Amino acid sequence: QQVESGVKKQYLVAVGLVALIVIWMVMPRGERADDDRYAISDDQPQINVIAESASMSGNGEAFTVRARRVSADMFTQSVSVRGRTQADRLVEVRAETAGRIVGTPVAEGERVRQGDTLCELAMDTRQSDLQEALSRVEQTRREYEGAQDLQRRDLESSVSVSQRKAAYDSAVAAAARAELAVERTKIKAPFDGIMESRRVEVGGYMDMGGVCATLMDDRPMLLVAQVPELDVGKLELGSQVTGRLVTGERVQGTLTYIARAADNMSRSYRIEVALNLQDDQLIRQGVSTEIQIAANESRAHLVPPSSLTMDDQGMVGVKTLNSDNVVEFHHVEIVGESTDMANPGFWVAGLPDQITLITLGQELVFAGQQVNANFDWAQQ
């Protein structure tokens, strides 16, 4: 009996729960308010593009684009190439006679002036040979003058006088050669510069044509580079050049040479730039340099990068407004870039001198469309 009583209680509980669920489902809850958040409006939306700080325009018939007036300015195109520093001259100073080295008065790396002695050879018999040659000159001179006096008194033939003259001239030439041999014992600097290296030491022997020292002329110092054939026509002699060395130094100079013939391998043209350096400014040879060369000047507009767009054919251009606020599309050529942080952008050519440039909203309008222009942002 107890078991049957427990089963009956479970049935009653189950029936009660089912009844409660049915009553909750059929019970009326009142009508919900219509939610029109997702209702589709019959009115067409209006898009206004204006400055971030400007208010929305109340004109629903046209777009409002952000614009500003831009004037053409002189722009100097530049050609950028990589090059290196190079001395104006780097010469191996050689001996013009043979002999033993008896002096090296200049140390390596020391600055010398034209005519300073770099190496000195032993004199050996050169001085005595010169003295002998000078004595022979004096002897033949007197003999020639005596023959001339005798000829004036008809006591000497013209043939004999000519022989005396030839002997005198030969003696003078021999004396000149002996004097030159003495001078060549001192190997001198042919120009002002720095003795980059010395090849001989005291006690060594130098043959004729042997290298005494390497002399470098660093006034002026040069920048040399190869310019591509597409850019060489933009350059002119006398153009201003800026160089940035890998060491961080910046130098200024003038373009002094443009090759007429191209390199056979690279089809590029050699250029040379004379640097304007201070007397105490030291630039070493062979330092890699980024070179910027001022090229042609032309009138161009500086426009923000965001104002550039493309037409249906993929041509780059900008959209402007005419006097009636009608959109116009102009193809442009990018001729340079401004890296000024205060006014970055691209320099473009192909526009009238004065334009009203669309700077925001150009992607939402098309050529021939009339729009509203907002200039408030440019006055803030």
C-alpha positions in Angstrom: 0.0 0.0 0.0 2.8 2.4 0.8 4.4 1.8 -2.6 1.2 2.4 -4.4 0.6 5.6 -2.4 4.1 6.9 -3.5 3.5 6.2 -7.2 0.2 8.1 -7.0 1.9 11.2 -5.6 4.5 11.2 -8.4 1.7 11.1 -11.0 -0.1 14.0 -9.4 3.1 16.1 -9.4 3.7 15.4 -13.0 0.2 16.2 -14.0 0.4 19.5 -12.1 3.6 20.6 -13.9 2.1 19.9 -17.3 -1.0 21.9 -16.4 1.1 24.8 -15.3 3.1 24.8 -18.6 0.0 24.7 -20.7 -1.6 27.6 -18.8 1.6 29.7 -19.2 1.7 29.1 -22.9 -2.0 30.1 -23.6 -2.1 33.0 -21.2 -2.4 36.4 -23.1 0.6 38.9 -22.6 -0.7 42.0 -24.5 0.4 43.3 -27.9 4.0 44.3 -28.5 4.8 47.8 -29.6 5.9 47.9 -33.2 9.7 47.9 -33.5 10.5 50.0 -36.6 14.2 50.1 -36.0 14.7 47.9 -39.0 11.9 49.3 -41.1 13.0 50.3 -44.7 12.3 54.0 -45.3 11.1 55.1 -48.7 13.3 58.2 -48.5 16.8 58.0 -50.2 19.7 58.6 -47.8 21.9 61.7 -48.2 25.7 61.6 -48.0 27.6 64.6 -47.0 31.4 64.7 -46.9 32.8 67.7 -45.0 35.6 68.5 -42.7 35.7 66.7 -39.4 35.1 69.9 -37.4 32.4 71.3 -39.7 28.7 70.9 -39.4 26.4 68.9 -41.7 25.0 70.9 -44.7 21.3 71.3 -44.9 21.3 71.0 -48.7 19.9 67.6 -49.6 20.3 68.1 -53.4 24.1 67.9 -53.7 27.1 66.5 -52.0 29.3 68.7 -49.9 33.0 68.1 -50.5 36.0 69.4 -48.7 38.2 71.7 -51.0 40.9 74.3 -51.0 42.4 76.7 -53.4 45.9 75.8 -54.7 48.3 77.9 -56.8 51.2 76.7 -58.9 54.7 77.3 -57.7 58.2 76.8 -59.0 59.4 73.3 -58.4 63.0 72.1 -58.9 63.2 68.4 -60.0 66.0 66.4 -58.5 68.0 63.4 -59.7 69.1 61.0 -57.1 72.1 58.7 -57.6 74.6 56.8 -55.5 78.2 57.7 -55.8 81.4 58.1 -53.9 84.0 60.7 -52.9 87.1 61.0 -55.0 90.2 63.2 -54.9 90.7 65.6 -57.8 94.1 64.1 -58.5 95.9 61.0 -57.2 99.3 60.8 -58.8 102.3 58.4 -58.4 105.4 60.7 -58.3 108.2 58.9 -60.1 112.0 59.4 -60.4 113.4 60.8 -63.6 116.9 59.4 -62.9 118.4 56.5 -61.0 120.2 56.6 -57.7 120.4 55.7 -54.0 117.8 57.2 -51.6 119.4 59.5 -49.1 116.4 61.5 -47.8 112.6 61.2 -47.3 111.8 64.5 -45.6 108.0 64.2 -45.7 106.0 61.8 -43.6 103.0 59.8 -44.9 99.8 61.8 -44.5 101.5 65.1 -44.3 100.2 68.0 -46.4 102.8 69.4 -48.8 103.0 72.4 -51.1 104.1 72.4 -54.8 107.9 72.2 -55.0 108.5 70.5 -51.7 111.0 67.6 -51.8 109.4 64.2 -51.4 112.5 62.0 -52.0 116.2 62.9 -52.4 118.8 60.8 -54.4 122.5 60.7 -53.8 124.4 63.3 -55.8 127.3 60.9 -56.8 129.3 62.5 -59.7 126.5 64.8 -60.9 127.8 67.9 -59.2 131.3 67.4 -60.6 129.9 66.7 -64.1 128.0 70.0 -63.9 131.2 71.9 -62.9 133.1 70.3 -65.8 130.3 71.2 -68.2 130.3 74.9 -67.0 134.0 75.1 -67.5 133.7 73.8 -71.0 131.1 76.4 -71.7 133.4 79.1 -70.6 136.3 77.8 -72.7 134.3 77.4 -75.9 132.7 80.8 -75.4 136.1 82.5 -75.3 137.3 80.6 -78.3 134.2 81.6 -80.3 134.6 85.2 -79.4 138.3 85.2 -80.4 137.4 83.6 -83.7 134.8 86.3 -84.3 137.5 89.0 -83.6 139.9 87.5 -86.0 137.2 87.2 -88.7 136.5 90.9 -88.4 140.3 91.5 -89.2 140.2 89.0 -92.1 142.4 86.6 -90.2 139.9 83.7 -89.7 137.7 82.0 -92.2 134.0 81.7 -91.7 134.2 77.9 -91.6 136.5 78.1 -88.6 134.1 80.6 -86.9 131.2 78.2 -87.5 133.1 75.3 -85.9 133.8 77.5 -82.8 130.1 78.4 -82.7 129.1 74.7 -82.8 131.5 73.8 -80.1 130.2 76.5 -77.9 126.6 75.5 -78.5 127.4 71.9 -77.7 129.0 72.9 -74.4 126.0 74.9 -73.4 123.7 71.9 -74.1 125.9 69.6 -72.1 125.9 72.0 -69.2 122.1 72.2 -69.3 121.9 68.4 -69.2 124.3 68.2 -66.3 122.3 70.9 -64.4 119.0 68.9 -65.0 120.6 65.7 -63.7 121.5 67.6 -60.5 117.9 68.9 -60.2 116.4 65.5 -60.7 118.1 64.1 -57.6 115.4 66.0 -55.6 111.9 64.5 -56.5 109.5 67.3 -55.8 105.7 67.6 -55.4 104.1 68.7 -58.6 101.1 70.3 -56.8 99.7 71.0 -53.3 98.2 68.0 -51.7 98.7 65.2 -49.2 101.4 62.5 -49.4 99.2 59.5 -49.3 101.9 56.9 -49.2 105.7 56.6 -49.6 107.1 53.7 -51.6 110.9 53.9 -50.7 113.0 54.3 -47.7 116.5 55.8 -47.0 119.2 53.4 -48.2 117.1 51.9 -51.0 117.9 52.2 -54.7 115.5 53.7 -57.1 115.6 53.1 -60.9 114.5 55.6 -63.4 110.7 55.6 -63.4 110.5 54.2 -59.9 107.7 55.4 -57.6 108.7 57.7 -54.8 105.3 58.5 -53.3 101.6 58.8 -54.1 100.3 62.4 -53.9 96.6 63.2 -53.5 95.1 66.5 -54.4 92.0 66.9 -52.2 91.3 70.6 -53.1 88.7 70.3 -54.5 87.3 67.0 -53.3 84.9 65.5 -55.8 81.7 63.4 -55.8 81.6 61.0 -58.8 78.6 58.9 -59.9 77.0 57.3 -62.9 73.7 58.8 -64.0 71.1 56.7 -66.0 70.5 57.7 -69.6 66.9 58.6 -68.8 68.0 61.3 -66.3 71.2 62.7 -67.8 69.2 65.1 -70.1 67.8 66.8 -67.0 71.2 67.9 -65.8 73.0 71.1 -66.5 76.6 72.2 -65.6 76.6 74.5 -62.6 73.6 72.9 -60.9 73.6 72.7 -57.1 74.3 69.3 -55.6 73.7 68.0 -52.1 75.4 64.8 -50.8 74.9 62.7 -47.7 77.8 60.5 -46.8 77.3 57.2 -45.1 79.2 58.7 -42.2 76.3 61.1 -41.7 78.0 64.2 -43.0 76.2 66.5 -45.5 78.2 68.3 -48.2 77.3 70.9 -50.9 78.8 71.2 -54.3 78.5 72.2 -57.9 78.1 70.0 -60.9 81.3 70.5 -63.0 81.4 67.6 -65.5 78.9 65.5 -67.5 80.3 62.8 -69.7 79.4 62.9 -73.4 79.9 59.2 -74.0 78.0 56.5 -72.0 79.7 53.6 -70.3 79.6 50.6 -72.6 78.3 48.2 -69.9 75.8 50.2 -67.9 74.8 52.8 -70.5 75.1 55.5 -67.8 77.1 58.7 -67.9 79.8 59.8 -65.5 79.4 63.0 -63.6 81.7 65.0 -61.3 80.8 67.4 -58.5 83.3 69.8 -56.9 82.6 70.1 -53.2 82.6 73.4 -51.3 84.6 72.5 -48.2 86.0 74.5 -45.4 89.8 74.6 -45.1 89.7 72.4 -42.0 87.1 70.0 -43.3 88.5 66.6 -44.1 86.7 64.3 -46.5 88.2 60.9 -47.2 88.3 59.3 -50.7 86.0 56.4 -51.5 83.2 57.2 -49.1 79.8 56.1 -50.4 77.4 59.0 -50.9 73.7 59.6 -51.7 73.7 62.4 -54.2 70.8 64.8 -55.0 71.2 66.9 -58.1 69.0 69.9 -58.8 67.6 69.4 -62.3 65.0 71.3 -64.4 62.7 73.9 -62.9 59.0 73.9 -63.8 55.7 75.1 -62.4 53.8 72.5 -60.5 51.2 72.2 -57.7 51.8 70.6 -54.3 48.8 68.4 -53.5 48.0 66.1 -50.6 48.5 62.4 -51.3 44.8 61.7 -50.4 43.6 64.0 -53.3 45.0 61.7 -56.0 42.5 59.5 -57.7 42.1 57.5 -60.9 39.6 57.6 -63.8 38.0 54.6 -65.5 41.0 54.0 -67.6 43.3 53.9 -64.6 45.0 57.3 -65.3 46.1 59.2 -62.2 44.7 62.6 -61.7 42.8 65.0 -59.4 39.3 66.3 -59.2 38.7 70.1 -59.1 35.8 72.5 -59.1 35.2 75.2 -61.6 33.5 78.5 -60.9 30.1 76.9 -60.9 31.2 74.2 -58.4 31.0 71.5 -61.1 33.5 68.6 -60.7 36.3 68.3 -63.3 38.9 65.6 -63.7 42.4 66.5 -64.7 45.2 64.0 -65.6 48.4 64.9 -63.8 52.1 63.8 -63.9 53.8 63.3 -60.6 57.1 65.1 -60.9 58.3 65.1 -57.3 57.6 64.5 -53.6 57.7 66.9 -50.6 59.0 65.3 -47.5 58.4 68.4 -45.4 56.6 67.2 -42.3 54.6 70.4 -42.1 53.4 70.2 -45.7 53.8 66.8 -47.2 52.5 65.8 -50.6 53.2 65.2 -54.2 54.3 67.8 -56.8 52.1 67.4 -59.9 52.2 69.0 -63.4 49.4 69.4 -65.9 47.0 71.7 -64.1 46.0 75.4 -64.6 47.9 77.9 -62.4 44.9 78.4 -60.1 42.6 75.5 -59.1 40.0 74.6 -56.5 41.2 71.1 -55.4 38.8 68.6 -53.9 40.7 67.1 -51.0 38.1 64.9 -49.4 35.1 63.3 -51.1 36.6 63.0 -54.6 35.8 59.3 -54.7 32.1 60.0 -54.1 31.6 62.4 -57.0 32.1 62.3 -60.7 33.1 64.7 -63.5 30.2 67.0 -64.5 28.4 66.7 -61.1 27.5 69.9 -59.2 28.5 69.8 -55.6 28.8 72.1 -52.5 32.3 73.1 -51.4 33.4 73.5 -47.8 36.5 75.7 -47.2 36.1 76.2 -43.4 38.8 73.7 -42.6 41.5 75.6 -44.5 40.9 78.8 -42.4 41.4 77.1 -39.0 
